[in-house]
Amino acid sequence: MSETVAGAGEPPRRDVDAPLVDPAANTGLLEVFQRRYLLRLLVRREIQARYQGSFLGMLWSYINPAAQFVLFFVVMGIIMNLREIEWFGIHVFAGLVVVVFFGETLNGGTRSIVQNKALVTKLAVPREMFPVASMLVSGFHAGPQLVILTGVCVVVGWVPDLVGMAALLLALLLMCVLGTALALIFSVANVFMRDVGSLVNVLTMFIRFGVPMIYPFTMVEDRFGAGSLEAYLANPIAQAVLLMHRAFWVGTTKDPEATALEHLPDDLFMRAGVSLLVAVVLLGIAQWVFTRYENKIPEHL
Amino acid sequence: MSESIVVDGVAKQFTLRYHRTLKQMAVAKMRGRDVSNRFLALDDVSFTVQQGESIGLMGLNGSGKSTLLRLVSGVMRPDRGSVRTRGRIAGLIATGAGFHPQLTGRENIYINAAINGMTEAETRGKFDEIVEFSDISQFLDTPVGHYSSGMAARLGFSVAIHVDSDIFLADEVLAVGDKPFKKKCMERMQEIRESGRTIFYVSHAPGSVRKMCDRAIVLEHGRVGFDGDVAEGIRYLKYDEPKGTPEDDIDDELGSDV
C-alpha cells in the first residue's frame, strides 16, 4: 500500500497510495465479513474463555446439553408423559436446540456492544462485529447439541432423509438471520437504555413457552380456538421448532407419515420460507437502524 | 508530499444527561428543570497535516484533544464538517483494549493485533519482535489476568507500536511502564517518525513534544488556539515555566499523559 522512499535528504518521504477517505466510513455487515479473520478471533476468544482453566474444557459443551437431554427425557418423557406424543424427550430437545440458539443470540447480542465498551469507544472496529460474533458463538454451541440429538435419534431407529435435512437447514438459517437482525437492533438500543437487556430476558421467557416444544401445536387450537392457530403459526420461532420436529422427531416415531400429518401444520415449508424472506428484509432494516444510531454509541457508553 | 489528515470545520457536540431513570426524569420535568443539556467539545476545528509530519496535539484537560483524536481515528463522526485521512491508521490508543484476562499472552497478542487491523500473516511475521519488545517472553502462556498491570500494559503497547500504518496516533503514551520501557517507547516512536509516517501525538509533556514533533496544535475549549512551531506552542500554553533540577527535566520529557 505504501513504501518509504529513501530520499537524498530530510525529511523522509513515504508515498501513500490511497485516497483521502472518511476514517469512520464502513460498510456495515459487509465489512464484518471482509474482516473475517478478526471475527474468527473474537468468536474463538469467547469460546475459549468460557472453558479456560477447566480440566474437561470443550467437553463441557457436550456434557451440558447431554445432561439437559437426560433430564428432559426422564422428567418430560417419563414422569409427565404426554401419551399422545411418542419420544417426548426428543420432541422437546429438538425444539430446544433452536430455541436456545435463538435465545443466546438475542441475549448475548443485546449485551455485546456494552460488554465490549473498551473496544467500541476507542478503536474503529465495525460495531456490527459484536452482535454477529454473539450469533456465531451461540451457533457454535448448538453444534454439540445437534450431535447429541442426532446420536439419540439414530439409537432409537431414526434414518435421516433429504426433506428432513432441508428442514434442519431452513430452521437454522431462519433463526440465524432473524437472530442477527434482532441482535443488531437490540444491541444498539441497549446502549441507549440498559433496560433493553432486561426486556430481552422477559422476551426469551415468552419465546420458550410460545413454541410447540413442551406441548404439541394442535393443543393451541383446542384451547384457544381456530383463529388463534394462524397467529401462533406465524411465529418464525414456532416454525423453526416444527421444522426441527420434521427433521428429527417425526422420523423416530412408529409411523412417521401419520405423525407428520397430525403434528405438523400444512405448508410448513411455505410458511418458513415466507418468514425467511421477512427476516432478510428485517436484517436490512436492522442494518439501517444500526448505521443511523451507531454514531452516537461511543458517547453513550 | 500529500495530505495525510484533513480536518475541515469540524464540530462535535455531546449530550450530557442529568437524569437517566424514569423517576428522575419525571421529577425533573415536574420541577421544570432541563433533562439534558448539550456541550460543544469541538467547535470549528480546521487543519491539514501532510504525510510525514509529526504533530503534537496539546491543550488543557477538557480542551477536546481526545475527542479530536477519536474523530481522526474514525471512532466518532463529527456533527459538522469533515475529517478525511489517507492510508491505514493505527497507534497507541486504548492499548490492550480487548485483552481477555482468561486467555494467555500469546492468544491475546493475536486478538489485539487483529483488532488493530493486522492480518494473520503480519502478526506471525512480527510476533517475535512484539514479544521481545514487551519483555514478557517467559509469561507468554500465562493468562493475562495474572499479569501485573505493568506487564499487561507493556504487552498492549508492544502490539500497538508494531502495527504498520501510514498514520500513527498516540494518546496515553508513556502513562504506564517503568523508565527503561518508556525510553524504549520513545526510541521506537522516533523510528516511526523517521520512516516517514504521519504522527499525531497527544501529550501534556512539553519535553516529549519538543523532541518528537515538528508542529504543535493547541486546543482551547474546543477551538484551535495555536497551530505552528512547537516551541511557540509550548510557550503559548505557558508550559515552559523554568524547571529546577535535572530530575524535573526527565519528568518533563517522560511525563505521563492523560
Interface residues (C-beta under 8 A of the other chain):
Chain A: M1 S2 T4 V5 P11 P12 R13 R14 D15 V16 A18 P19 L20 V21 D22 P23 A24 A25 Y37 L38 L41 L42 R45 Q48 A49 Q52 G53 N116 A118 L119 T121 K122 L123 A124 V125 N295 P298 E299
Chain B: M1 S2 E3 S4 V6 F14 T15 Q51 G52 R70 L71 V72 S73 G74 V75 M76 R77 S82 V83 R84 T85 R86 G87 R88 I89 I93 A94 A97 G98 H100 Q102 L103 E107 Y110 I111 A114 I115 N116 T119 E120 P143 D166 E194 S195 G196 R197
